[in-house]
Amino acid sequence: MKKPRMATRTAPAGIIINMFTALTHDIRVTATPNFESDQSDPDGGLFVFSYKIDIVNEGRAPVQLLSRYWIIIDGDGRKEEVQGPGVIGQQPVIPSGSRYSYSSFCPLPTEVGSMRGTYRMRAENGEEFDVAIPTFTLAVPNVLQ
């Protein structure tokens, strides 16, 4: 497994977008987090972050995403583990050379946190394996310098 890496790009409005990528078993996972100010209540200790996940099958055969396992850590070091079947109610088959994307969200009691994890996949031959979800930072804009 290659070390996760972060890339930064600038959106048309000059907003900086952070993307975090990991490649495992020819499956590339990219996470793009975003702070949702309109869904958050900082005075009430609620910070809502959305994230987009892109899963690209760079291998030669289709794979199926069976389950997810997340480790979520808030700014005070509290850890939550989340696991379950599929993602957003689906267990997609991702053909060779194809992409599967979805979006979800994570509420935190702090203005900074992180997420990381794995997807359990099944190859065409029935073999199961884990694919890394890169560690990505959840942060209110301009909190981290």
Secondary structure, 3 states (H helix, E strand, C coil): CCCCEEEEEECCCCCEEEEEEEEECCEEEEEEEEECHHHCEHHHCEEEEEEEEEEEECCCCCEEEEEEEEEEEECCCCEEEEEEECECCECCEECCCCEEEEEEEEEECCCEEEEEEEEEEEECCCCEEEEEEEEEEEECCCCCC
